[in-house]
Every structure is written in C-alpha cells, then in structure tokens.
C-alpha cells in the first residue's frame, strides 16, 4: 500500500489541498498520518462525505415537503 500527499489527493478527489489538510487534522480521513509537516494518506482511502452538502440537500427536501416548492 502506498501513500499520497495532500496535493496528490486533492488532484485525485478534485478538492483543494487545504480541504484535505483540514479533513486530516479533524481525523476524517482514515489512515492519514502526519510525517513532519506533511500528511500522508493511504492511496486507496475513499473520499469522506461532506456534511455541508448533506445538510443543504436535507433542508431542501424538508422545504419541498412542507411547502411543495
């Protein structure tokens, strides 16, 4: 199993390097380890769900059910 840097994972998942770093720091990426100042992430790790989008989509569904909009 190999490891990828935050930059490499950002390209793979199509999100910013900064977001990858935040996910690692918050413990949301399983197997990520900090080596010096570099996060190393197992290359076969799956992208975690983004709760910011889940809440928005759920709220839209609730609004639709309540108001038919």
N, CA, C and O atoms as CSV, one atom per row, in Angstrom:
chain,resi,resn,atom,element,x,y,z
A,1,UNK,N,N,0.853,-1.181,0.000
A,1,UNK,CA,C,0.000,0.000,0.000
A,1,UNK,C,C,0.894,1.238,0.000
A,1,UNK,O,O,1.829,1.346,0.794
A,2,UNK,N,N,0.592,2.162,-0.897
A,2,UNK,CA,C,1.352,3.389,-0.972
A,2,UNK,C,C,0.608,4.548,-0.328
A,2,UNK,O,O,-0.565,4.443,0.030
A,3,UNK,N,N,1.314,5.637,-0.195
A,3,UNK,CA,C,0.735,6.840,0.396
A,3,UNK,C,C,0.820,7.983,-0.592
A,3,UNK,O,O,1.731,8.050,-1.418
A,4,UNK,N,N,-0.148,8.884,-0.492
A,4,UNK,CA,C,-0.163,10.089,-1.322
A,4,UNK,C,C,-0.142,11.315,-0.419
A,4,UNK,O,O,-0.580,11.259,0.730
A,5,UNK,N,N,0.367,12.411,-0.943
A,5,UNK,CA,C,0.395,13.676,-0.200
A,5,UNK,C,C,-0.950,14.385,-0.352
A,5,UNK,O,O,-1.806,13.961,-1.128
A,6,UNK,N,N,-1.118,15.458,0.394
A,6,UNK,CA,C,-2.360,16.234,0.295
A,6,UNK,C,C,-2.544,16.790,-1.119
A,6,UNK,O,O,-3.666,16.845,-1.622
A,7,UNK,N,N,-1.471,17.191,-1.747
A,7,UNK,CA,C,-1.553,17.719,-3.112
A,7,UNK,C,C,-2.030,16.647,-4.077
A,7,UNK,O,O,-2.885,16.905,-4.925
A,8,UNK,N,N,-1.478,15.444,-3.951
A,8,UNK,CA,C,-1.872,14.349,-4.836
A,8,UNK,C,C,-3.327,13.928,-4.602
A,8,UNK,O,O,-4.054,13.646,-5.554
A,9,UNK,N,N,-3.746,13.888,-3.340
A,9,UNK,CA,C,-5.126,13.526,-3.037
A,9,UNK,C,C,-6.087,14.615,-3.502
A,9,UNK,O,O,-7.193,14.313,-3.950
A,10,UNK,N,N,-5.679,15.867,-3.401
A,10,UNK,CA,C,-6.522,16.971,-3.870
A,10,UNK,C,C,-6.803,16.826,-5.361
A,10,UNK,O,O,-7.929,17.053,-5.803
A,11,UNK,N,N,-5.802,16.454,-6.131
A,11,UNK,CA,C,-5.989,16.237,-7.561
A,11,UNK,C,C,-6.885,15.026,-7.813
A,11,UNK,O,O,-7.753,15.061,-8.686
A,12,UNK,N,N,-6.672,13.961,-7.050
A,12,UNK,CA,C,-7.450,12.728,-7.220
A,12,UNK,C,C,-8.930,12.947,-6.890
A,12,UNK,O,O,-9.803,12.469,-7.615
A,13,UNK,N,N,-9.212,13.664,-5.804
A,13,UNK,CA,C,-10.586,13.872,-5.340
A,13,UNK,C,C,-11.210,15.157,-5.872
A,13,UNK,O,O,-12.395,15.408,-5.650
A,14,UNK,N,N,-10.431,15.962,-6.564
A,14,UNK,CA,C,-10.900,17.225,-7.135
A,14,UNK,C,C,-11.435,18.193,-6.068
A,14,UNK,O,O,-12.488,18.809,-6.238
A,15,UNK,N,N,-10.688,18.309,-4.972
A,15,UNK,CA,C,-10.959,19.307,-3.938
A,15,UNK,C,C,-9.636,19.961,-3.570
A,15,UNK,O,O,-8.577,19.488,-3.984
A,16,UNK,N,N,-9.679,21.032,-2.806
A,16,UNK,CA,C,-8.459,21.784,-2.526
A,16,UNK,C,C,-7.532,21.051,-1.547
A,16,UNK,O,O,-7.970,20.238,-0.733
A,17,UNK,N,N,-6.270,21.361,-1.655
A,17,UNK,CA,C,-5.265,20.813,-0.746
A,17,UNK,C,C,-5.566,21.242,0.683
A,17,UNK,O,O,-5.385,20.470,1.624
A,18,UNK,N,N,-6.020,22.466,0.835
A,18,UNK,CA,C,-6.384,22.994,2.152
A,18,UNK,C,C,-7.515,22.170,2.781
A,18,UNK,O,O,-7.488,21.891,3.980
A,19,UNK,N,N,-8.497,21.785,1.978
A,19,UNK,CA,C,-9.615,20.973,2.483
A,19,UNK,C,C,-9.127,19.587,2.913
A,19,UNK,O,O,-9.585,19.050,3.921
A,20,UNK,N,N,-8.204,19.015,2.150
A,20,UNK,CA,C,-7.620,17.719,2.506
A,20,UNK,C,C,-6.916,17.830,3.853
A,20,UNK,O,O,-7.084,16.969,4.716
A,21,UNK,N,N,-6.127,18.893,4.036
A,21,UNK,CA,C,-5.413,19.104,5.285
A,21,UNK,C,C,-6.387,19.213,6.453
A,21,UNK,O,O,-6.152,18.633,7.513
A,22,UNK,N,N,-7.463,19.941,6.270
A,22,UNK,CA,C,-8.479,20.085,7.320
A,22,UNK,C,C,-9.108,18.740,7.654
A,22,UNK,O,O,-9.296,18.418,8.827
A,23,UNK,N,N,-9.433,17.957,6.637
A,23,UNK,CA,C,-10.011,16.636,6.865
A,23,UNK,C,C,-9.050,15.731,7.640
A,23,UNK,O,O,-9.467,14.987,8.528
A,24,UNK,N,N,-7.765,15.801,7.297
A,24,UNK,CA,C,-6.753,15.003,8.012
A,24,UNK,C,C,-6.659,15.456,9.464
A,24,UNK,O,O,-6.676,14.634,10.380
A,25,UNK,N,N,-6.561,16.742,9.666
A,25,UNK,CA,C,-6.423,17.296,11.022
A,25,UNK,C,C,-7.632,16.956,11.890
A,25,UNK,O,O,-7.487,16.738,13.092
A,26,UNK,N,N,-8.824,16.909,11.290
A,26,UNK,CA,C,-10.052,16.602,12.023
A,26,UNK,C,C,-10.280,15.107,12.195
A,26,UNK,O,O,-11.262,14.693,12.812
A,27,UNK,N,N,-9.373,14.293,11.649
A,27,UNK,CA,C,-9.497,12.843,11.788
A,27,UNK,C,C,-10.543,12.219,10.887
A,27,UNK,O,O,-11.028,11.124,11.174
A,28,UNK,N,N,-10.898,12.888,9.811
A,28,UNK,CA,C,-11.951,12.400,8.919
A,28,UNK,C,C,-11.424,11.521,7.796
A,28,UNK,O,O,-12.209,10.907,7.073
A,29,UNK,N,N,-10.097,11.452,7.636
A,29,UNK,CA,C,-9.514,10.580,6.617
A,29,UNK,C,C,-8.788,9.449,7.337
A,29,UNK,O,O,-7.761,9.644,7.988
A,30,UNK,N,N,-9.360,8.269,7.192
A,30,UNK,CA,C,-8.835,7.092,7.890
A,30,UNK,C,C,-7.439,6.741,7.385
A,30,UNK,O,O,-7.196,6.675,6.180
A,31,UNK,N,N,-6.534,6.519,8.325
A,31,UNK,CA,C,-5.182,6.097,7.990
A,31,UNK,C,C,-4.212,7.221,7.696
A,31,UNK,O,O,-3.031,6.961,7.464
A,32,UNK,N,N,-4.671,8.462,7.699
A,32,UNK,CA,C,-3.782,9.598,7.422
A,32,UNK,C,C,-2.814,9.791,8.590
A,32,UNK,O,O,-3.216,9.740,9.752
A,33,UNK,N,N,-1.547,10.011,8.273
A,33,UNK,CA,C,-0.528,10.223,9.299
A,33,UNK,C,C,0.260,11.487,8.975
A,33,UNK,O,O,0.488,11.813,7.810
A,34,UNK,N,N,0.664,12.181,10.011
A,34,UNK,CA,C,1.448,13.400,9.844
A,34,UNK,C,C,2.915,13.046,9.991
A,34,UNK,O,O,3.345,12.579,11.046
A,35,UNK,N,N,3.678,13.266,8.946
A,35,UNK,CA,C,5.112,12.996,8.934
A,35,UNK,C,C,5.813,14.334,8.775
A,35,UNK,O,O,5.892,14.881,7.675
A,36,UNK,N,N,6.328,14.864,9.901
A,36,UNK,CA,C,6.897,16.212,9.874
A,36,UNK,C,C,5.776,17.206,9.669
A,36,UNK,O,O,4.903,17.342,10.526
A,37,UNK,N,N,5.786,17.909,8.537
A,37,UNK,CA,C,4.729,18.864,8.204
A,37,UNK,C,C,3.862,18.377,7.041
A,37,UNK,O,O,3.065,19.140,6.494
A,38,UNK,N,N,4.020,17.102,6.665
A,38,UNK,CA,C,3.313,16.555,5.516
A,38,UNK,C,C,2.351,15.446,5.931
A,38,UNK,O,O,2.734,14.507,6.629
A,39,UNK,N,N,1.113,15.565,5.501
A,39,UNK,CA,C,0.147,14.494,5.721
A,39,UNK,C,C,0.343,13.443,4.643
A,39,UNK,O,O,0.442,13.760,3.458
A,40,UNK,N,N,0.398,12.175,5.074
A,40,UNK,CA,C,0.470,11.054,4.151
A,40,UNK,C,C,-0.831,10.271,4.275
A,40,UNK,O,O,-1.255,9.917,5.376
A,41,UNK,N,N,-1.449,10.010,3.146
A,41,UNK,CA,C,-2.776,9.411,3.110
A,41,UNK,C,C,-2.706,8.125,2.285
A,41,UNK,O,O,-2.196,8.140,1.165
A,42,UNK,N,N,-3.212,7.010,2.826
A,42,UNK,CA,C,-3.209,5.768,2.037
A,42,UNK,C,C,-3.900,5.987,0.692
A,42,UNK,O,O,-4.980,6.576,0.625
A,43,UNK,N,N,-3.269,5.510,-0.371
A,43,UNK,CA,C,-3.770,5.797,-1.714
A,43,UNK,C,C,-5.139,5.188,-2.004
A,43,UNK,O,O,-5.831,5.651,-2.911
A,44,UNK,N,N,-5.547,4.161,-1.257
A,44,UNK,CA,C,-6.838,3.526,-1.513
A,44,UNK,C,C,-7.959,4.049,-0.607
A,44,UNK,O,O,-9.054,3.487,-0.580
A,45,UNK,N,N,-7.679,5.125,0.133
A,45,UNK,CA,C,-8.676,5.720,1.014
A,45,UNK,C,C,-9.791,6.354,0.193
A,45,UNK,O,O,-9.543,6.996,-0.828
A,46,UNK,N,N,-11.034,6.162,0.661
A,46,UNK,CA,C,-12.177,6.767,-0.034
A,46,UNK,C,C,-12.431,8.167,0.502
A,46,UNK,O,O,-12.202,8.452,1.677
A,47,UNK,N,N,-12.901,9.024,-0.372
A,47,UNK,CA,C,-13.201,10.402,-0.010
A,47,UNK,C,C,-14.354,10.437,0.996
A,47,UNK,O,O,-15.405,9.845,0.749
A,48,UNK,N,N,-14.167,11.127,2.134
A,48,UNK,CA,C,-15.258,11.199,3.110
A,48,UNK,C,C,-16.398,12.076,2.604
A,48,UNK,O,O,-16.190,12.979,1.793
A,49,UNK,N,N,-17.602,11.799,3.092
A,49,UNK,CA,C,-18.755,12.626,2.743
A,49,UNK,C,C,-18.563,14.028,3.299
A,49,UNK,O,O,-17.910,14.222,4.324
A,50,UNK,N,N,-19.136,14.992,2.611
A,50,UNK,CA,C,-19.058,16.384,3.040
A,50,UNK,C,C,-20.378,16.752,3.709
A,50,UNK,O,O,-21.379,16.945,3.020
A,51,UNK,N,N,-20.401,16.855,5.048
A,51,UNK,CA,C,-21.661,17.128,5.747
A,51,UNK,C,C,-22.278,18.474,5.386
A,51,UNK,O,O,-23.477,18.673,5.583
A,52,UNK,N,N,-21.481,19.399,4.861
A,52,UNK,CA,C,-22.032,20.694,4.461
A,52,UNK,C,C,-23.050,20.510,3.344
A,52,UNK,O,O,-24.057,21.218,3.314
A,53,UNK,N,N,-22.816,19.585,2.431
A,53,UNK,CA,C,-23.733,19.343,1.321
A,53,UNK,C,C,-24.906,18.477,1.756
A,53,UNK,O,O,-26.017,18.647,1.254
A,54,UNK,N,N,-24.680,17.570,2.663
A,54,UNK,CA,C,-25.753,16.703,3.141
A,54,UNK,C,C,-26.814,17.533,3.837
A,54,UNK,O,O,-28.004,17.353,3.577
A,55,UNK,N,N,-26.407,18.441,4.719
A,55,UNK,CA,C,-27.366,19.290,5.418
A,55,UNK,C,C,-28.165,20.147,4.444
A,55,UNK,O,O,-29.378,20.292,4.593
A,56,UNK,N,N,-27.496,20.709,3.460
A,56,UNK,CA,C,-28.169,21.566,2.485
A,56,UNK,C,C,-29.206,20.760,1.707
A,56,UNK,O,O,-30.335,21.215,1.522
A,57,UNK,N,N,-28.832,19.573,1.253
A,57,UNK,CA,C,-29.757,18.740,0.493
A,57,UNK,C,C,-30.924,18.288,1.359
A,57,UNK,O,O,-32.059,18.247,0.883
A,58,UNK,N,N,-30.674,17.951,2.613
A,58,UNK,CA,C,-31.750,17.551,3.518
A,58,UNK,C,C,-32.704,18.710,3.765
A,58,UNK,O,O,-33.918,18.507,3.798
A,59,UNK,N,N,-32.184,19.916,3.938
A,59,UNK,CA,C,-33.030,21.078,4.181
A,59,UNK,C,C,-33.896,21.373,2.963
A,59,UNK,O,O,-35.062,21.742,3.107
A,60,UNK,N,N,-33.338,21.212,1.766
A,60,UNK,CA,C,-34.125,21.420,0.553
A,60,UNK,C,C,-35.268,20.413,0.480
A,60,UNK,O,O,-36.377,20.769,0.080
A,61,UNK,N,N,-35.014,19.157,0.862
A,61,UNK,CA,C,-36.057,18.125,0.847
A,61,UNK,C,C,-37.148,18.456,1.866
A,61,UNK,O,O,-38.333,18.273,1.586
A,62,UNK,N,N,-36.755,18.941,3.044
A,62,UNK,CA,C,-37.727,19.309,4.075
A,62,UNK,C,C,-38.584,20.479,3.597
A,62,UNK,O,O,-39.805,20.472,3.754
A,63,UNK,N,N,-37.930,21.483,3.014
A,63,UNK,CA,C,-38.664,22.647,2.492
A,63,UNK,C,C,-39.667,22.222,1.428
A,63,UNK,O,O,-40.793,22.717,1.400
A,64,UNK,N,N,-39.267,21.316,0.561
A,64,UNK,CA,C,-40.146,20.855,-0.507
A,64,UNK,C,C,-41.363,20.135,0.073
A,64,UNK,O,O,-42.493,20.353,-0.364
A,65,UNK,N,N,-41.116,19.263,1.075
A,65,UNK,CA,C,-42.214,18.519,1.685
A,65,UNK,C,C,-43.189,19.441,2.403
A,65,UNK,O,O,-44.399,19.217,2.368
A,66,UNK,N,N,-42.667,20.477,3.055
A,66,UNK,CA,C,-43.513,21.375,3.826
A,66,UNK,C,C,-44.263,22.369,2.956
A,66,UNK,O,O,-45.414,22.701,3.237
A,67,UNK,N,N,-43.620,22.839,1.910
A,67,UNK,CA,C,-44.181,23.929,1.126
A,67,UNK,C,C,-44.474,23.573,-0.329
A,67,UNK,O,O,-45.060,24.364,-1.067
A,68,UNK,N,N,-44.063,22.387,-0.727
A,68,UNK,CA,C,-44.292,21.984,-2.119
A,68,UNK,C,C,-43.514,22.810,-3.125
A,68,UNK,O,O,-43.925,22.942,-4.277
A,69,UNK,N,N,-42.388,23.368,-2.694
A,69,UNK,CA,C,-41.590,24.226,-3.576
A,69,UNK,C,C,-40.355,23.519,-4.048
A,69,UNK,O,O,-39.565,24.091,-4.800
